[in-house]
Amino acid sequence: MSSENLPQSSRPSGQKPRVAVVFGGRSSEHGVSVVTAGAVLRAIDRTKYDVLPIGITREGRWALTADDPERMAITDRKVPDVAELAESAEGGVVLPVDPSSREVVYTEPGSVPKVLGDVDVVFPVLHGPYGEDGTIQGLLDLSGTPYVGCGVLSSAVGQDKDYMKRVFTSFGLKVGPYLVIRPREWLSDREGARRRIADFVGEQGWPLFIKPARAGSSIGITKVESFEGLDEAIEEARSHDPKIIVEAALVGREIECGVLEFEDGPRASVPAEIPPVQAHDFYDFEAKYIDSASGIVPAPLTDEQTAEVQRLAVEAFDAASCEGLVRADFFLTEDGEFVINEINTLPGFTPISMYPRMWQESGVSYQELVDRLIQAALNRSTGLR
């Protein structure tokens, strides 16, 4: 990449804030993150902000990428990849770790490092481990750089379904029956793990959902109807995370609710309902991102049910010490009780995703949603808060 194509290394006083949109990453949700980044880049108001797109490859290299949202879409049922968008196969972007400087540097073998200028705020659109889980949030906290969304603790809690459920239970939120199989248990006492699952089946019955404990976008999840498919489902989940979670199937309606932080505190959107997907066993990755299964917004609930799920969504937001945004997912059981399934601290964020659709129905457009998140990050203090 020639140096003349690089962003300018300095900005005149009073120039627009620069937003670094960081996407891709090392998790199995890499492609989904690139799609999200394309939508965010398309929505950012260029009259208010300068933009610096930074992609992280599947191997972990931070790459300078073109500001080209059209290349970040799903094409022919294939998700995009940062390696295909990078301006160079070897060049790397280095973020500051010194709170006294926010200069971003670009390096390439055999070339003098190039200063790309200051970054005022980072918009991380990284889904899953190595991004949504508190790791990049910790890096940005070390450097004193403002960023969009939840902090280290809430990101980590929101990523780990095991500890997420523990936190919710401690705050009085109802969760469904589950058990956790940790890496050491599966590797050293596989029969003991199977017995625990068998006891769980004896209490809860079939089917079970076998999930990676720290993944999202329904990746690595298998619905299991008998012991015959159990080991295969466990290995599929373990290919994404060595710690897995086993959940009982809950009978009920799937209800989602968005939470957004306003100047006066968090508010809940109108809820949405995810109807049964005829071509899929459950709302899996294919249904969400490839086949574009559509939710119902707003959900057909009574006024009392709507108020209750909104209250619970804000409670979940506060219980996990969240900031910025969260999507809270619930089951509305046959006896009329809301059971929280999980929160997503960086939910699906394309214009057709449920979180932006719920806020659109609540009177906040996609462009306004992106702007609110950036402004909230710029106005939030760095460090302990």
Solvent accessible surface area in square Angstrom, and as a share of the most:
residue,aa,sasa,rsa
1,M,68,0.30
2,S,45,0.29
3,S,71,0.46
4,E,135,0.61
5,N,105,0.54
6,L,13,0.07
7,P,41,0.26
8,Q,134,0.60
9,S,45,0.29
10,S,84,0.54
11,R,60,0.22
12,P,99,0.62
13,S,121,0.78
14,G,85,0.82
15,Q,72,0.32
16,K,70,0.30
17,P,44,0.28
18,R,14,0.05
19,V,0,0.00
20,A,1,0.00
21,V,0,0.00
22,V,0,0.00
23,F,0,0.00
24,G,1,0.01
25,G,3,0.03
26,R,124,0.45
27,S,9,0.06
28,S,48,0.31
29,E,5,0.02
30,H,0,0.00
31,G,3,0.03
32,V,5,0.03
33,S,0,0.00
34,V,0,0.00
35,V,21,0.12
36,T,1,0.00
37,A,0,0.00
38,G,1,0.01
39,A,4,0.03
40,V,0,0.00
41,L,1,0.01
42,R,125,0.46
43,A,8,0.06
44,I,7,0.04
45,D,58,0.30
46,R,93,0.34
47,T,114,0.66
48,K,81,0.34
49,Y,3,0.01
50,D,30,0.15
51,V,27,0.15
52,L,2,0.01
53,P,8,0.05
54,I,0,0.00
55,G,0,0.00
56,I,10,0.05
57,T,5,0.03
58,R,106,0.39
59,E,146,0.65
60,G,24,0.23
61,R,67,0.24
62,W,54,0.19
63,A,1,0.01
64,L,7,0.03
65,T,6,0.03
66,A,28,0.22
67,D,64,0.33
68,D,44,0.23
69,P,21,0.13
70,E,127,0.57
71,R,116,0.42
72,M,3,0.01
73,A,46,0.36
74,I,53,0.27
75,T,88,0.51
76,D,135,0.70
77,R,150,0.55
78,K,119,0.50
79,V,36,0.20
80,P,9,0.06
81,D,22,0.11
82,V,0,0.00
83,A,66,0.51
84,E,97,0.43
85,L,7,0.04
86,A,22,0.17
87,E,75,0.34
88,S,17,0.11
89,A,90,0.70
90,E,116,0.52
91,G,1,0.01
92,G,16,0.15
93,V,8,0.04
94,V,82,0.47
95,L,19,0.09
96,P,21,0.13
97,V,98,0.56
98,D,74,0.38
99,P,92,0.58
100,S,99,0.64
101,S,40,0.26
102,R,79,0.29
103,E,78,0.35
104,V,0,0.00
105,V,38,0.22
106,Y,9,0.03
107,T,47,0.28
108,E,38,0.17
109,P,90,0.57
110,G,92,0.89
111,S,67,0.43
112,V,134,0.77
113,P,79,0.50
114,K,67,0.29
115,V,51,0.29
116,L,0,0.00
117,G,2,0.02
118,D,56,0.29
119,V,4,0.03
120,D,31,0.16
121,V,0,0.00
122,V,1,0.00
123,F,1,0.01
124,P,8,0.05
125,V,0,0.00
126,L,3,0.02
127,H,6,0.03
128,G,0,0.00
129,P,28,0.17
130,Y,105,0.40
131,G,1,0.01
132,E,16,0.07
133,D,31,0.16
134,G,6,0.06
135,T,72,0.42
136,I,9,0.05
137,Q,12,0.05
138,G,21,0.20
139,L,52,0.26
140,L,1,0.00
141,D,50,0.26
142,L,123,0.61
143,S,2,0.01
144,G,14,0.14
145,T,6,0.03
146,P,13,0.08
147,Y,9,0.03
148,V,6,0.03
149,G,5,0.05
150,C,4,0.02
151,G,10,0.10
152,V,65,0.37
153,L,115,0.57
154,S,3,0.02
155,S,1,0.01
156,A,43,0.33
157,V,15,0.09
158,G,9,0.09
159,Q,11,0.05
160,D,16,0.08
161,K,13,0.06
162,D,0,0.00
163,Y,100,0.38
164,M,1,0.01
165,K,6,0.02
166,R,119,0.43
167,V,36,0.21
168,F,0,0.00
169,T,80,0.47
170,S,89,0.57
171,F,128,0.53
172,G,68,0.66
173,L,11,0.05
174,K,104,0.44
175,V,28,0.16
176,G,11,0.11
177,P,47,0.30
178,Y,56,0.21
179,L,20,0.10
180,V,15,0.09
181,I,1,0.01
182,R,89,0.32
183,P,44,0.28
184,R,198,0.72
185,E,43,0.19
186,W,2,0.01
187,L,118,0.59
188,S,88,0.57
189,D,68,0.35
190,R,92,0.34
191,E,101,0.45
192,G,9,0.09
193,A,0,0.00
194,R,64,0.23
195,R,148,0.54
196,R,98,0.36
197,I,0,0.00
198,A,39,0.30
199,D,97,0.50
200,F,14,0.06
201,V,16,0.09
202,G,69,0.66
203,E,132,0.59
204,Q,77,0.34
205,G,28,0.27
206,W,84,0.29
207,P,29,0.18
208,L,0,0.00
209,F,36,0.15
210,I,0,0.00
211,K,18,0.08
212,P,1,0.01
213,A,0,0.00
214,R,81,0.30
215,A,9,0.07
216,G,18,0.17
217,S,13,0.08
218,S,16,0.10
219,I,23,0.12
220,G,10,0.09
221,I,36,0.18
222,T,44,0.25
223,K,62,0.26
224,V,5,0.03
225,E,109,0.49
226,S,49,0.32
227,F,104,0.43
228,E,166,0.75
229,G,29,0.28
230,L,3,0.02
231,D,52,0.27
232,E,137,0.62
233,A,2,0.01
234,I,0,0.00
235,E,78,0.35
236,E,75,0.34
237,A,0,0.00
238,R,49,0.18
239,S,82,0.53
240,H,59,0.26
241,D,5,0.03
242,P,66,0.41
243,K,9,0.04
244,I,1,0.00
245,I,0,0.00
246,V,0,0.00
247,E,16,0.07
248,A,11,0.08
249,A,38,0.30
250,L,50,0.25
251,V,105,0.60
252,G,32,0.31
253,R,85,0.31
254,E,59,0.26
255,I,0,0.00
256,E,10,0.05
257,C,0,0.00
258,G,0,0.00
259,V,0,0.00
260,L,1,0.01
261,E,54,0.24
262,F,19,0.08
263,E,155,0.69
264,D,112,0.58
265,G,21,0.20
266,P,41,0.26
267,R,110,0.40
268,A,23,0.18
269,S,1,0.01
270,V,38,0.22
271,P,2,0.01
272,A,0,0.00
273,E,18,0.08
274,I,8,0.04
275,P,42,0.26
276,P,115,0.73
277,V,33,0.19
278,Q,170,0.76
279,A,90,0.70
280,H,36,0.16
281,D,111,0.57
282,F,42,0.18
283,Y,28,0.11
284,D,31,0.16
285,F,45,0.19
286,E,73,0.33
287,A,0,0.00
288,K,47,0.20
289,Y,40,0.15
290,I,27,0.14
291,D,66,0.34
292,S,63,0.41
293,A,27,0.21
294,S,76,0.49
295,G,7,0.06
296,I,76,0.39
297,V,30,0.17
298,P,65,0.41
299,A,9,0.07
300,P,83,0.52
301,L,27,0.13
302,T,72,0.42
303,D,120,0.62
304,E,131,0.59
305,Q,48,0.21
306,T,32,0.19
307,A,58,0.45
308,E,60,0.27
309,V,0,0.00
310,Q,46,0.21
311,R,116,0.42
312,L,19,0.10
313,A,0,0.00
314,V,34,0.19
315,E,65,0.29
316,A,0,0.00
317,F,4,0.02
318,D,83,0.43
319,A,9,0.07
320,A,3,0.02
321,S,63,0.41
322,C,10,0.06
323,E,30,0.14
324,G,1,0.01
325,L,2,0.01
326,V,0,0.00
327,R,21,0.08
328,A,0,0.00
329,D,15,0.08
330,F,4,0.02
331,F,36,0.15
332,L,7,0.04
333,T,25,0.15
334,E,150,0.67
335,D,116,0.60
336,G,46,0.44
337,E,72,0.32
338,F,14,0.06
339,V,4,0.02
340,I,2,0.01
341,N,30,0.16
342,E,29,0.13
343,I,2,0.01
344,N,23,0.12
345,T,7,0.04
346,L,16,0.08
347,P,1,0.01
348,G,11,0.10
349,F,1,0.00
350,T,17,0.10
351,P,68,0.43
352,I,121,0.61
353,S,17,0.11
354,M,13,0.06
355,Y,0,0.00
356,P,3,0.02
357,R,68,0.25
358,M,0,0.00
359,W,8,0.03
360,Q,107,0.48
361,E,93,0.42
362,S,43,0.28
363,G,61,0.59
364,V,12,0.07
365,S,40,0.26
366,Y,15,0.06
367,Q,108,0.48
368,E,70,0.31
369,L,0,0.00
370,V,1,0.01
371,D,34,0.18
372,R,66,0.24
373,L,3,0.02
374,I,1,0.00
375,Q,60,0.27
376,A,28,0.22
377,A,2,0.01
378,L,52,0.26
379,N,120,0.61
380,R,43,0.16
381,S,72,0.46
382,T,60,0.35
383,G,40,0.38
384,L,187,0.93
385,R,127,0.46
